[in-house]
């Protein structure tokens, strides 16, 4: 595995779940890592300690991805970290990972719920990436988090799945329009993963876990490190010719 030393990655929602594992996988590859958290600062500190075990620099910054009002302040905080701790270097990778989900039938989904999904999964990453462009190096990598639910369907996820389909489309447009800077943009679409996402419905519901495993070619549900290693690869130089792609990491679910 090639080491991407002296490179810096920013991972939103890096304090838990897939973001946590992605951050650790990036550190293993040689990246220094900045993560964001919404409310659980101690969880973020625990991840920073894990990153530092690999002798990499690690920092955390609070961010509510659903509120664009805080993006300018956030940009200034990231800029201050880069100037203070990295001699003014810029980011080499941005992972738009932060998010949450809802399970509500199409008939009962409210306008407020749909707005929340839009703000968290589409509007937030759209404008955060736009805001951070001056802090990204040319030839850097952006990885957006999609979902298998943008391809296959489960009842109750119309709002979430539709937003992730929008992320896949946005990824292609970003790759096209940022290509002049040699910035690569790809999306990673996890299948069902054993995390606390959705109140742990895959991890903690034995019947759901077995049902998903039975429809997956590899015979099991996913684990966080099944995803984090792929994201870290897309941030690395080893993936330098992969661009504008949606990569589903689901073990072959519903093929």
C-alpha positions, 0 to 999 in steps of 0.5 A: 500500500502506497503511503500518502505522506505529507497529505491532509484530509478533511472528513465530515462526520468523522467522529463515528461510524463510517466517518470514523473508520475512514479517518483511521484508514486515511491515517494508515495510508499516511494522511494527517486528518481533520474531522468534524463532529456535530455535538459529541466532542468526546467521541471526536477526541477518541477518534483523534487519539486513534489517528495519532497512534499512526504518528499523524496529526489530527484535529477536530472542528464542530460543524452542523452540515445542515446549516450553511450559515456556519460554513464561512466560520468553519472555513476560517477555522480550517484555514487557521488549522492549516496555517498554524499546524501545516505551514499554510498547506492546503487540503489534499482530500475532502470526504463529504460523509456527515449525515443521518437518515429517516425511515418514513413511508412516502405517504407520511413523510413531512415537508420538514423531514424532506427539507432536513434530508435535503439540507443534510445530504445535498444542500450542505455538501454542495455548498460546503464543497463550494466554500472549501474550494480555495482550501483544496489543492489542485489534483486533490480528491473529493469523495461524496457519500451516496448509498446503495438505496440510490440503486435499490429500494426499501420502503421508508427511504424515499427521501433519503434514497432520493437525496443520495441519487442527487449526490451521485448526479452532483458528483458527475457535475463536480468532476466535469466542472472541477476537472480544469484543476485536476480535482477528482470527484467520486461517490461511494455508495455503501450497502447495509452496514453494521453501524449505529446509523438508523438506530442500528437497524442493521447491526441490532436487528437480527432478522434484518441482518439475516435478510440482507445477508441472504440477498448479498452475494458474499453472504453477509452485511457490511462492516465499517472497514469495508467502506473506509478502506475504499474511501481512503483508496479514492483519496490516494494517489493509487486512484489517480485515474478514477473520476466521476464514478459511483462505486457501490460497496455492498458485497453484491446486494440484489444483483 
